[in-house]
Amino acid sequence: MQAQQIAEDLRGTVAVVTGALRGLGRETAGALAARGAHVVLAGRDQRRGAEAVAELSTPEVAGEVSFEHLDTASMRSAADCADRLTRRLPAVDLVVANAGIMAVPFARSVDGFELQLATNYLGHFVLIERLLPALLAAPRGRVVTVTTSAPVLRPIRWNDPNFDEGDYDPFHAYGQSKSAAVLHAAGLHQRFGEDGLVAVSVAPGVAVTDLGKHLTRDQIKHLMSLVPRDREQRRRMRPRTPAEGAEQIVWAATGEAAAEGSGGFCEDLAVHPRPAEAGGPDSPEQLRELSRRLVATVVGEGVPD
Ligand SMILES: NC(=O)c1ccc[n+]([C@@H]2O[C@H](COP(=O)([O-])OP(=O)(O)OC[C@H]3O[C@@H](n4cnc5c(N)ncnc54)[C@H](OP(=O)(O)O)[C@@H]3O)[C@@H](O)[C@H]2O)c1
């Protein structure tokens, strides 16, 4: 990675990383803490959270590491997490919305939403929207939403996002939630870019983690078939280690080039225009309206305008 593209000194900044107890989130949290950031590991298991804090708090790690409970599948948990963070931190410089699940069998969240939509997107929507005052209080707050490569994205099912009526397709549900991640970042840039907020989405490439461990052989074949077989895409699909995948996220989270491309989609250490697969020009605002309507059933008017 070209050194000038990432910030090496993050002392004095606060970064919240969701899904930080394993996989890409854990590697990302470690890399940010090594550069001196105070990293808040947001995760759903208190005991593993304490262990991760202890493991990352080594003498070589310059930054402070702490834990905050967050179950992104629960809108109440996301709202409470944002409120606790706001009480204890005057400003938040960075949120990495990383927690996620992929192509799981149909299930509903505690609030009744399709589980991938809730876990991968709606919980992050509540967390980030409620953290906006803290993000805007930072000199140059940044939001990074972790998404996936364009061929895996799927359109938002505007009239049936929770598969209440249509047949459930686990890959469409995953691709929809990841389109929502792309659109959320784009919408934040549209709304707050002029106030100095940076927001990008990032596709980390194919990293060998637990994400697809539950997939059957046929499902893996199907996933691979979504990606065109040209040389460029094959290069992109080369399996990466979790540390290599996290490098992509850290680049988007700290790099100046990513900041200059605010609103865009990062992949392979570059910012690209928003993939058409995620939706058209009006989709960010349409998604915000849909999300506000959905989460209002749980947190009422708890997401500010
Ligand atoms: N790996 C890839 O090739 C790849 C490619 C494209 C995009 N991504 C995206 O990268 C992100 C990280 O994935 P990964 O590969 O690191 O997968 P992973 O190893 O399975 O890690 C997923 C993380 O998300 C957390 N998580 C899941 N559900 C949660 C919930 N309800 N509340 C809070 N945390 C929750 C997990 O926490 P627990 O430990 O508590 O389960 C874990 O820390 C995901 O958003 C994924 O879609 C990954």
The ligand as an ORCA input file, in Angstrom:
! r2SCAN-3c Opt
* xyz 0 1
  N     -14.849    -11.733      3.801
  C     -15.171    -11.313      2.585
  O     -14.725    -11.867      1.569
  C     -16.086    -10.144      2.416
  C     -16.362     -9.706      1.120
  C     -17.213     -8.613      0.947
  C     -17.751     -7.992      2.045
  N     -17.473     -8.451      3.295
  C     -18.094     -7.759      4.438
  O     -17.122     -7.529      5.431
  C     -17.769     -7.458      6.713
  C     -17.000     -8.321      7.704
  O     -17.110     -9.672      7.303
  P     -16.021    -10.773      7.666
  O     -15.580    -11.342      6.391
  O     -15.035    -10.245      8.630
  O     -16.966    -11.852      8.358
  P     -16.882    -12.579      9.777
  O     -15.514    -13.074     10.036
  O     -18.008    -13.539      9.763
  O     -17.158    -11.398     10.808
  C     -18.421    -10.798     10.892
  C     -18.443     -9.873     12.069
  O     -19.753     -9.287     12.137
  C     -20.240     -9.465     13.460
  N     -21.688     -9.554     13.528
  C     -22.521    -10.382     12.848
  N     -23.786    -10.173     13.259
  C     -23.751     -9.214     14.196
  C     -24.733     -8.570     14.992
  N     -26.030     -8.878     14.922
  N     -24.338     -7.604     15.864
  C     -23.036     -7.273     15.967
  N     -22.055     -7.861     15.259
  C     -22.421     -8.810     14.387
  C     -19.600    -10.755     13.937
  O     -19.700    -10.785     15.350
  P     -19.797    -12.182     16.172
  O     -18.371    -12.587     16.369
  O     -20.502    -11.817     17.422
  O     -20.579    -13.144     15.333
  C     -18.203    -10.595     13.386
  O     -17.436     -9.754     14.223
  C     -19.213     -7.903      6.482
  O     -20.038     -6.769      6.423
  C     -19.159     -8.585      5.122
  O     -20.396     -8.528      4.443
  C     -16.649     -9.505      3.499
*
